[in-house]
Amino acid sequence: MSRKHPKQKTLLPAMPEEIQAVTDEHYSREPVLTPRLKNWEEDLPENNTKQTVPGKLIRVTEINDTWMEIPRYENIMWAGAWLSVITTIIPAVILIWFNIKVYQLKLDLYIVSMSVLFLFFLFSMILLSLRMALFVPRDQPIRFNRKRQKIYIFDYHRTAWNPWVKWPATVKVFDWADVHGEISRESDRYAQGFRLYGSVCQPGTHNVIDRFVLNWAIFYIEPQRQLWSHCCQYMQHQPVIMDPIEPGRPDNWKPRKSMLWPEDLDRESKTAQQ
């Protein structure tokens, strides 16, 4: 006598609306915070809730039981600064030689004035490129202190076209409870892909008072979600994966420039509350 086999169920592929429903359960499809983030893509889970995405660091400078520092590498071709210096010095030398000849021949004052102005422009471009290559830190880190439940943002404020003004370094300090995670989708020349933001709100509200880049744009969104999840789990005193996806710094962004933290904030960000 032949046995009847139970009828097997056919596994059907998930429908797009089903996939969307699962995504919407964890990631907001409409912005929650105001004002809205430019190029907003999605809101991330609150930092005090259980994180469903496995946490994973992209890069890390230091991590221990008290504090963690993650670097933020900008999408800048640092070698281009040296190339700019070289290519600008050549016309500057030619123009200096031209001005000497003009002075010797006592030519028109208008020609002399225009050449001096252009020479000043070339010197400004050289100075700008030198400051970029020699003095701008390659990474501007963020420190997470889970004993104090605070976050410390190191920022170096350079101006894009003015090398003659001071470029100050600042450190901002925020309560981790007030930080929300957002992702934007960038499409400009130097930043293409998904960028992770930390948005600081007034306590108990969704009103943004400050925003900072937590990680610059990368091509895939999942590592940004994993990084946010890792930061939340670390600050919740949960077990976290210590090894990052990328073990070191990008070779084209070496050497790492020294970052002078204010002494009191440097000490505070690395220690538990007394």
C-alpha positions in Angstrom: 0.0 0.0 0.0 1.4 3.4 -0.9 1.8 6.1 1.7 0.3 9.5 1.1 2.8 12.2 1.6 1.6 15.3 3.3 1.1 18.2 0.9 4.2 20.4 1.0 3.7 24.2 1.2 5.1 26.3 -1.5 7.3 29.1 -0.3 6.4 32.2 -2.2 8.8 35.2 -2.4 8.0 38.2 -0.2 5.9 40.8 -1.9 7.3 44.4 -2.1 4.6 45.7 0.3 5.6 43.0 2.8 9.2 44.0 2.7 8.2 47.6 3.0 6.1 46.8 6.1 9.0 45.1 7.8 11.3 48.1 7.0 8.7 50.6 8.2 8.5 48.8 11.5 12.1 49.8 12.4 12.8 52.9 10.2 10.6 55.8 9.9 9.4 56.6 6.3 8.4 60.2 7.3 10.7 62.6 9.2 9.9 63.0 12.8 12.3 65.8 13.7 11.9 69.5 12.9 13.3 71.3 11.0 13.7 68.5 8.4 17.1 67.3 7.6 18.2 68.2 4.0 18.2 65.2 1.7 16.5 63.2 4.5 16.3 59.4 3.9 15.1 57.8 7.1 14.9 58.2 10.9 16.7 55.6 13.0 15.4 53.8 16.2 15.5 55.8 19.4 18.8 55.5 21.2 17.2 54.2 24.4 15.3 51.3 22.8 16.3 47.8 22.0 18.3 47.7 18.7 17.1 45.0 16.3 20.0 45.6 13.8 23.3 44.0 14.9 25.7 46.7 15.9 29.0 47.0 14.0 31.7 49.7 14.0 33.1 51.0 10.7 36.3 52.3 12.3 37.3 52.9 15.9 40.3 54.7 17.5 39.7 53.6 21.1 37.0 51.5 22.9 36.9 50.5 26.6 34.5 50.2 29.4 34.3 54.0 29.9 34.7 55.7 26.6 34.8 55.1 22.9 36.2 57.3 20.1 35.3 56.9 16.5 37.0 58.9 13.7 35.1 60.9 11.1 37.0 60.9 7.8 35.8 63.5 5.3 35.5 62.6 1.6 38.3 64.8 0.5 41.2 64.0 -1.8 44.0 65.3 0.4 46.6 64.7 -2.3 44.8 67.3 -4.4 46.0 70.0 -1.9 49.6 69.2 -2.8 48.8 69.1 -6.5 47.1 72.5 -6.2 50.3 73.9 -4.6 52.5 72.6 -7.4 50.3 73.8 -10.2 49.8 77.2 -8.6 53.4 77.9 -7.9 54.4 77.8 -11.6 52.1 80.6 -12.8 53.0 82.6 -9.6 56.7 82.4 -10.5 56.0 83.5 -14.1 53.9 86.4 -12.9 56.6 87.6 -10.5 59.1 87.6 -13.4 56.5 89.5 -15.5 56.0 92.1 -12.8 59.8 92.6 -12.5 60.0 93.2 -16.2 57.0 95.5 -16.2 58.6 97.6 -13.4 61.9 97.8 -15.3 60.2 98.9 -18.4 57.9 101.3 -16.5 54.8 100.2 -18.3 51.2 101.2 -17.7 50.1 101.3 -14.0 46.9 99.5 -14.8 48.8 96.5 -16.1 50.9 96.5 -12.9 47.9 96.8 -10.6 46.0 93.9 -12.3 49.1 91.6 -12.2 49.6 92.4 -8.5 46.0 91.5 -7.8 46.3 88.3 -9.7 49.5 87.5 -7.9 47.7 88.0 -4.5 45.0 85.6 -5.7 47.7 82.9 -6.6 49.4 83.4 -3.2 46.0 83.0 -1.5 45.4 79.7 -3.3 48.9 78.4 -2.4 48.3 79.3 1.3 44.9 77.7 1.2 46.3 74.4 -0.2 49.2 74.4 2.3 46.9 74.9 5.3 44.7 72.1 4.0 47.6 69.7 3.5 49.6 70.5 6.7 47.2 71.7 9.4 43.7 70.3 8.9 43.2 67.1 10.9 42.5 64.1 8.8 39.7 63.0 11.1 37.5 64.9 13.5 36.5 62.3 16.1 33.5 61.8 18.4 33.8 60.4 21.9 31.1 58.5 23.7 31.3 58.4 27.5 28.9 55.8 28.7 29.6 56.4 32.4 28.6 60.1 32.1 26.1 59.4 29.2 27.6 62.3 27.2 28.9 62.7 23.7 31.8 64.9 22.7 32.1 66.3 19.1 35.5 67.5 17.9 35.1 70.0 15.0 37.7 71.8 13.0 36.1 74.8 11.3 37.9 75.7 8.1 36.6 78.1 5.4 36.4 76.9 1.8 37.9 79.9 0.1 39.6 82.2 2.7 43.0 81.1 4.0 43.7 84.4 5.8 41.3 83.9 8.7 41.6 81.7 11.7 40.3 78.1 11.5 39.3 77.3 15.1 38.8 73.9 16.6 35.8 73.4 19.0 34.4 70.6 21.1 30.7 70.4 21.7 29.2 68.4 24.5 25.7 66.9 24.5 23.6 64.6 26.6 23.3 61.3 24.8 19.6 61.1 25.8 18.9 64.1 23.5 20.5 62.7 20.4 18.5 61.1 17.6 19.8 59.3 14.5 19.0 60.3 10.9 20.3 59.3 7.5 20.5 61.5 4.5 21.1 60.6 0.8 23.9 62.7 -0.7 24.6 63.1 -4.4 27.2 65.9 -4.7 30.7 65.5 -6.1 32.5 64.7 -2.8 29.7 63.0 -0.9 27.7 60.3 -2.7 25.7 57.8 -0.8 24.2 57.7 2.7 25.4 60.0 5.5 24.7 59.4 9.2 23.7 62.3 11.4 23.2 62.8 15.1 20.4 65.4 15.7 20.3 67.0 19.1 16.8 68.0 20.3 15.5 70.0 23.2 14.9 67.5 26.0 11.6 65.7 25.6 10.8 67.2 22.2 11.6 66.6 18.5 12.8 70.2 18.0 16.3 70.1 16.7 18.8 72.6 18.2 21.9 71.2 16.5 23.0 68.5 14.1 26.4 66.9 13.5 27.8 64.3 11.1 28.3 61.0 12.9 29.7 59.3 9.8 30.3 60.8 6.3 28.7 59.4 3.2 29.2 55.8 2.1 27.6 53.9 -0.8 25.6 51.5 1.3 23.0 52.3 4.0 23.3 49.2 6.1 26.8 50.0 7.6 25.3 53.3 8.8 22.4 51.6 10.5 24.8 49.1 12.1 27.0 52.0 13.3 24.1 53.7 14.9 23.0 50.5 16.5 26.5 49.9 17.9 26.6 53.4 19.5 23.2 52.9 21.1 24.1 49.4 22.4 27.4 50.7 23.8 25.8 53.6 25.6 23.1 51.2 27.0 26.0 49.2 28.6 25.1 46.3 26.3 27.8 43.8 25.0 29.2 45.1 21.7 31.5 43.9 19.0 34.8 45.5 19.5 36.4 44.9 16.1 35.5 47.4 13.3 34.8 46.6 9.7 37.8 48.7 8.6 40.8 48.0 11.0 42.9 51.1 10.1 42.9 54.5 8.6 42.6 55.0 4.8 46.2 55.2 3.4 45.4 58.2 1.2 44.4 60.2 4.4 47.6 59.6 6.4 49.3 61.0 8.3 46.8 61.8 11.1 47.2 65.4 12.3 47.2 66.0 16.0 44.0 67.2 17.5 44.4 69.5 20.5 41.4 68.9 22.8 40.9 71.3 25.6 42.6 69.8 28.6 39.5 69.8 30.8 37.2 68.2 28.1 39.9 65.7 27.2 40.1 64.5 30.7 36.3 64.6 31.2 35.5 62.6 28.1 37.9 59.8 29.1 36.9 59.4 32.8 33.9 58.3 34.8 32.0 60.9 36.8 33.6 61.5 40.2 
